[in-house]
Amino acid sequence: MAPKISAILAAGGRGTRFAAPGTDALPKQFIELKGYPIFVWSLEALLSSPAVADAIIVSPPDMVTNVKHHLDRVRHRLHDKSVHVVPGGATRQESVYLGLLSLEERQPDYVLVHDAARPFLTTDILDRFVVQMIEKGACSTAIGVTDTIKRVEGSQVVETIDRESLMLVQTPQGGRFDWLLSAHKQAARDEKATTDDAAILEMSGHQVSIVGGAAYNIKITRQEDLVLADALASILFTDRL
């Protein structure tokens, strides 16, 4: 029997780096890209995989109704799979933890976590990720560093860092459900904060393997990223329009 895999879509952020200072802008994952909120692109990509059984969307508490409204509107794009919306917390880490707690009754074998602001996850990346996650127990997506990396203090370069062993981490990330839930519980008890689920697994003593991502698996973080996202959607992802 194939293992049961659930997905958590981390959509609880407020996007403070995206909004202009002093504004109350819509969180980036709810901005429309070619007629659909960005989080819908990300959710559809996850659910397109036969390996993913269902999904949890972790939403800002005051936008749960808004998310459900969008889900009703795009039900035809969700591959007839179950999607639940749960209120998130004050941080990404807390939100993912709440998503994991909501899965306790269903007890999936594995859970993968994906950023709602990464709309261009592909079937190829996801398929390779699932195979690696099941084989190794814990996995993260990443790409190699191509630019020269320098450590700077103030405006002064103090070190040029060897980039050969460095990678830029993307999502999805994930692993065995029992590992992830236990690691998040421990981090909450110890008041250890990270922005990365792979790091939480590492802190609990689990080895995390890497599967190759892609340069187009971008995270929309700043206003200019929307321009790039619009171009990618128009050129590489026309099948999703």
Secondary structure by P-SEA (a helix, b strand, c coil): ccbbbbbbbccccccccccccccccccccccccccccaaaaaaaaaaccccccbbbbbccccaaaaaaaaaaaaccccccbbbbbbbbcccaaaaaaaaaaaaccccccbbbbbbcccccccaaaaaaaaaaaaaccbbbbbbbbccbbbbbcccccccccccccbbbbbccccccaaaaaaaaaaaaaaccccccaaaaaaaabbbbbbbbbcccccccccaaaaaaaaaaaaccccccc
